[in-house]
Amino acid sequence: MNQYAKQKRIELAEKLRGRKAIYLDIKYWIIVRDVILSRRTKPAEIALLSDLRKLVENGKIYCPISETVFLELMKQE
């Protein structure tokens, strides 16, 4: 691994220290995306996005995405 990549990994680890990883499966990534795009308007789905955003903004959590889920999302319209 080159020095630049190593430094970036260290910086990321420091930024995420103390935060809990919340792993969303593809279903929830789609729900979040659709709420952002106003395709879903159920109160529970809107609340999910709102709660996730607040927790991320407050430094409590982060939501990593796997390469597999990312590629699957990119296949969707």
C-alpha positions in Angstrom: 0.0 0.0 0.0 1.4 3.4 -0.9 1.9 6.1 1.7 -1.0 8.3 0.5 -3.5 5.5 0.7 -2.2 4.5 4.1 -2.5 8.1 5.4 -6.1 8.4 4.1 -7.0 5.1 5.8 -5.6 6.5 9.1 -7.5 9.8 8.7 -10.7 7.9 8.0 -10.3 5.6 11.0 -9.7 8.7 13.2 -12.8 10.4 11.8 -14.9 7.3 12.5 -13.5 6.6 15.9 -16.4 6.4 18.5 -19.1 6.0 15.8 -21.1 2.9 15.4 -21.3 1.3 12.0 -24.9 0.7 10.8 -25.0 -1.7 7.9 -28.1 -1.2 5.7 -29.1 -3.9 3.3 -30.1 -3.1 -0.3 -33.8 -2.7 0.7 -33.0 0.1 3.1 -30.6 1.9 0.8 -33.4 1.9 -1.8 -35.9 3.2 0.7 -33.6 6.0 1.7 -32.8 6.9 -1.9 -36.5 6.9 -2.8 -37.4 9.2 0.2 -34.7 11.6 -1.0 -36.2 11.5 -4.5 -39.7 12.0 -3.2 -40.8 8.6 -4.5 -41.8 7.4 -1.0 -43.8 9.4 1.4 -44.8 7.0 4.2 -44.1 8.7 7.6 -42.0 5.7 8.8 -39.8 5.8 5.8 -39.3 9.6 6.1 -38.6 9.1 9.8 -35.9 6.5 9.0 -34.0 8.9 6.8 -34.4 11.7 9.2 -33.2 9.6 12.1 -30.2 8.3 10.2 -29.2 11.8 9.1 -29.4 13.1 12.7 -27.3 10.3 14.0 -24.7 10.8 11.3 -24.6 14.6 11.8 -24.2 14.1 15.6 -21.3 11.8 15.1 -23.0 8.7 16.5 -23.1 6.5 13.5 -21.9 6.0 9.9 -23.5 3.8 7.2 -20.8 2.0 5.2 -21.9 0.5 1.9 -20.4 -2.7 0.4 -19.2 -2.8 -3.1 -21.9 -5.4 -3.9 -24.7 -3.2 -2.7 -23.2 -0.2 -4.4 -23.0 -2.0 -7.7 -26.6 -3.3 -7.3 -27.9 0.2 -6.6 -26.1 1.5 -9.7 -27.9 -1.0 -11.9 -31.3 0.5 -10.8 -32.9 3.4 -12.5 
